[in-house]
Amino acid sequence: LSELAGRKWSPTLINASNPRFRTYRRLFHAGLAPRATRTYFSSIETESEQLLRGLARLSKEENGGGKGAFVKLLRRNAGAVILRATYGWEVKSDDDELVKAIEKAFELGSVLVGKPWMVDIIPALRFVPEWAPFASFQTRARQFREQTLKVGTIPLAFTKEQVAAGTGIECFASKLLSEESAEDRNAEQESIIKEVCSSLYSGGADTTVSGLTSFILLMTLHPEVQTRIQSELDAVVGTDRLPLCTDTANLPYLQAVFKEVLRWAPPARICVPHVLKEDDIYEGYRIPKGTTVIANIHAIMRDSSDFPEPELFNPERFFGKEDEGVPDPRKFAFGFGRRICPGAHFAEQSMLLNMARIMSVFRIEKARGVDGSIVEPSVEWTTNIVSHAKPFECRFVPRSEEALALIGDA
């Protein structure tokens, strides 16, 4: 089905033995390694201010605008920062044409991966025409193929125009395009650039939203953790400016909270499938070559031998423990081996900055009922490929008028 849907060359699905896979890895590393990620700090900071202004507007509404209202802002932020860093595309409104097209592609894609399809069991069915009975998979695949083609073409064409005109901001796509002139690029090279760039949004936006939603839920439940984060921010950054990406390395407690959020609520509960290249033996079990193996990330994060009392949210388990052999959740949350998420450093920096800035400006409190009673947030999760906290209510309360003034007009 993935081939019918036009995903034959997807960096996520392509076989690791394919020469293209090595090319993808090289390009991802060149554009998304820790040092290269610094190029995108200004994009992350710019879009973070938009998020804060949106939260400031919600702070004026009863119970933050209702269940899950802030998640729309997180989605806009995650999408906007990736599009800006990848293509130099600025999202200027909630009705942005590219964001709507991408969300439509996500919607169509969720249908494809959310159930088994007979064509994957009987590959010969791929030759069945769309109009034939029981061939709905052909329609679904065509719709997704057409939508992803649109999503990959529109922003890349925009970046090409910017590069040709010598305008726009430096971004991931512009770096790839500038390596060779348009005349020297062949069809395969053009396809590689399109696949690499478009995969950044599909791989990063949803997981970042999941992580930040979990952070907000956990801060609602643990005000004492908020207080400690804010004390660290006030001491390191001060109260007369917003934190910058370069500040996050000097905020060890915030980093410990980030790790504990990843451990307690990993965005992906299971890893993308891997296939064994040779026979292996694991804890006495023989696993033959060619076997599909799926790592249970959630179980790894809840292993009591590594993380005592794993059900407790406790950032202290990581604070100042770098030399004590405590496993780092970042080594599991973003995948394993050669298929580890190439945008892990970018996602980490984006999450850390948003966490720091939200805590600098707001306190997150539990919602109130009509009678003034406290409403406990629900702690439930979706079971999609990327797991999200189900909608809950909370309140974003400005720490002070001075803190609110740092983000300008809301």
SVG drawing of the C-alpha trace seen along z (x, -y; Angstrom):
<svg xmlns="http://www.w3.org/2000/svg" viewBox="-21 -45 51 65">
<polyline fill="none" stroke="black" stroke-width="0.4" points="0.0,0.0 2.9,-2.4 4.0,-2.2 0.4,-2.8 0.3,-5.8 3.5,-7.2 5.6,-6.5 8.1,-4.2 11.0,-6.6 9.9,-7.8 13.0,-8.1 10.9,-6.4 9.9,-3.4 12.8,-2.8 15.0,0.2 18.2,-0.6 20.2,1.3 19.0,-1.1 21.7,-3.6 19.1,-6.3 18.9,-5.6 22.6,-6.5 22.1,-9.7 19.1,-10.6 21.2,-10.0 24.1,-12.1 21.8,-15.1 19.9,-14.8 23.2,-14.8 24.6,-17.7 21.4,-19.8 20.3,-18.6 23.4,-17.7 23.7,-19.6 26.0,-22.3 23.8,-22.7 20.7,-23.1 22.0,-26.4 21.2,-27.8 17.5,-27.4 17.6,-29.1 16.1,-32.3 13.2,-30.4 12.5,-28.5 12.6,-31.8 10.4,-33.7 7.6,-31.1 7.8,-30.7 6.8,-34.3 3.7,-33.6 2.9,-30.7 3.2,-32.8 0.9,-35.5 -1.7,-32.9 -1.5,-31.5 -1.8,-35.1 -5.1,-35.4 -6.3,-32.1 -5.3,-33.3 -8.1,-35.9 -10.7,-33.2 -12.4,-31.0 -10.3,-27.9 -8.0,-28.6 -10.6,-28.5 -11.8,-25.0 -10.5,-21.4 -7.5,-21.2 -7.8,-24.8 -4.0,-25.3 -3.3,-22.2 -4.3,-24.2 -1.6,-26.7 1.0,-24.0 0.1,-22.5 0.4,-25.9 3.8,-26.4 5.2,-23.0 4.1,-23.3 5.3,-26.9 8.7,-26.4 9.4,-23.3 8.1,-25.0 10.2,-28.1 13.4,-26.1 12.9,-23.7 11.6,-26.0 11.8,-29.5 8.0,-29.5 6.3,-31.9 2.9,-30.8 1.1,-34.1 -2.4,-32.9 -4.4,-29.9 -5.7,-29.5 -2.3,-29.1 -2.7,-27.1 0.3,-24.8 -0.6,-24.0 -4.1,-23.1 -2.8,-20.9 -0.4,-19.1 -3.1,-18.5 -5.3,-17.0 -2.4,-14.7 -2.1,-13.7 -5.8,-12.9 -5.6,-10.8 -2.4,-9.1 -3.9,-8.1 -6.6,-6.1 -3.9,-4.2 -1.8,-3.3 -4.7,-2.8 -5.8,0.6 -4.4,3.6 -5.1,3.7 -5.6,6.8 -3.2,5.5 -0.3,5.8 -1.2,9.5 -1.9,10.2 0.3,7.8 -1.2,8.8 -4.3,6.8 -2.4,3.6 -3.4,4.3 -7.1,4.2 -8.7,1.0 -10.1,-1.6 -13.7,-1.1 -13.6,2.6 -15.6,3.8 -13.5,3.9 -10.8,1.7 -11.3,-1.2 -7.6,-1.0 -6.9,-2.3 -9.0,-5.4 -7.4,-6.0 -3.9,-5.6 -4.6,-7.9 -6.0,-10.6 -3.0,-10.4 -0.6,-10.3 -2.1,-13.4 -2.1,-15.3 1.5,-14.4 2.6,-15.5 1.0,-18.9 2.5,-19.1 6.0,-18.4 5.8,-20.6 4.3,-23.9 6.9,-24.8 9.9,-23.6 8.8,-25.7 8.6,-28.7 12.1,-28.1 13.4,-27.8 11.9,-31.2 13.6,-32.7 16.9,-31.2 16.8,-32.4 15.8,-35.9 18.5,-36.0 15.8,-36.7 14.3,-34.8 15.9,-33.2 18.6,-30.5 16.8,-27.2 17.3,-23.4 15.9,-23.3 17.9,-26.4 21.1,-24.7 20.3,-21.6 19.3,-23.6 22.4,-25.7 24.7,-22.7 24.1,-22.4 22.5,-24.6 19.0,-23.8 20.6,-22.9 22.9,-20.3 20.2,-18.6 18.7,-15.5 15.3,-14.1 16.5,-11.7 18.4,-14.5 15.2,-16.6 13.2,-13.7 15.7,-13.2 15.5,-16.9 11.7,-16.8 11.5,-13.6 14.1,-14.7 12.4,-18.1 8.8,-16.9 9.7,-14.1 10.8,-16.7 7.3,-17.9 5.7,-14.5 8.3,-13.2 8.6,-16.1 5.4,-18.1 3.1,-15.6 5.8,-14.3 6.6,-17.8 3.0,-18.6 2.6,-15.4 5.7,-16.2 4.6,-19.8 1.0,-18.7 2.4,-16.1 4.6,-18.8 1.6,-21.1 -0.4,-18.3 2.4,-17.4 2.9,-21.0 -0.8,-21.2 -0.4,-18.2 2.9,-19.2 3.0,-22.9 6.1,-22.3 8.0,-21.4 6.9,-24.6 8.1,-26.6 11.5,-25.1 11.8,-25.6 10.8,-29.2 13.4,-29.7 16.1,-28.4 14.9,-30.6 14.8,-33.7 18.3,-33.0 20.0,-32.1 18.0,-34.2 16.6,-36.9 13.1,-38.5 13.8,-41.3 13.9,-39.1 12.7,-35.9 15.0,-32.8 16.9,-32.2 17.9,-28.9 21.4,-29.5 20.2,-29.6 18.8,-26.1 22.2,-24.5 22.5,-26.4 19.2,-25.2 20.0,-21.8 16.7,-21.4 14.7,-22.2 16.7,-19.6 15.9,-17.1 12.2,-17.9 12.5,-17.4 14.0,-14.0 11.4,-13.0 8.6,-14.1 10.0,-11.9 10.3,-9.0 6.9,-9.3 5.0,-10.0 7.0,-9.1 5.4,-10.5 5.9,-7.2 5.0,-4.2 6.6,-1.8 9.5,-2.3 9.2,-2.1 9.7,1.5 13.3,2.7 14.3,5.8 17.2,8.1 20.0,8.3 21.3,11.5 20.3,14.1 20.5,13.0 20.0,14.3 18.4,12.2 18.1,13.5 18.1,17.1 15.6,16.4 16.8,17.0 15.5,14.4 16.0,15.3 17.3,12.9 14.5,11.0 12.3,10.9 10.5,7.6 11.3,6.3 9.4,3.5 10.9,2.0 8.5,1.3 9.6,-2.2 7.0,-2.6 8.1,0.6 11.7,-0.5 10.8,-3.8 8.9,-2.0 11.6,0.5 11.8,0.4 15.4,1.7 16.5,-1.5 13.9,-3.9 12.7,-3.1 9.0,-3.8 8.5,-4.3 4.9,-5.5 6.0,-8.6 6.8,-11.8 10.1,-12.7 12.6,-14.9 15.0,-14.4 16.0,-11.0 17.9,-12.9 19.0,-16.1 22.8,-16.0 22.8,-12.3 24.8,-12.3 27.7,-10.3 25.6,-7.8 24.6,-5.5 21.0,-6.6 19.8,-5.8 19.0,-8.9 15.5,-8.7 16.6,-10.7 18.5,-7.5 15.1,-5.7 12.5,-8.3 13.8,-9.2 14.3,-5.7 17.3,-3.4 20.2,-2.7 20.3,-4.0 16.7,-4.9 16.9,-7.2 14.9,-10.4 17.3,-12.7 15.5,-15.8 16.0,-14.8 18.3,-17.7 16.0,-20.1 12.9,-18.8 14.7,-18.8 15.8,-22.5 12.3,-23.5 10.7,-21.8 13.2,-23.1 12.8,-26.7 9.0,-26.5 9.0,-24.9 11.4,-27.6 9.4,-30.5 6.0,-29.2 7.3,-28.9 8.9,-32.3 5.6,-34.0 2.9,-31.8 1.9,-29.6 -0.2,-26.6 -3.1,-25.9 -5.9,-23.5 -9.3,-24.6 -12.1,-25.8 -15.7,-24.7 -18.7,-27.1 -18.8,-27.0 -15.1,-27.8 -14.1,-24.2 -10.9,-22.8 -11.3,-20.5 -8.8,-17.7 -7.4,-17.1 -8.0,-13.7 -4.8,-11.7 -5.7,-9.5 -3.9,-8.8 -4.7,-8.2 -3.5,-5.0 -2.3,-6.3 1.2,-5.8 2.1,-9.1 0.3,-9.0 -1.2,-12.2 -2.8,-13.2 -6.5,-13.4 -8.0,-16.9 -8.0,-18.4 -8.7,-21.8 -6.1,-24.1 -5.4,-27.8 -2.5,-29.9 -2.1,-32.6 0.5,-35.3 3.2,-35.4 3.1,-39.2 2.3,-42.2 6.1,-42.6 6.3,-39.0 3.4,-39.5 5.0,-42.7 7.9,-40.6 5.8,-39.1 4.3,-42.4 0.7,-42.7 -1.3,-39.5"/>
</svg>
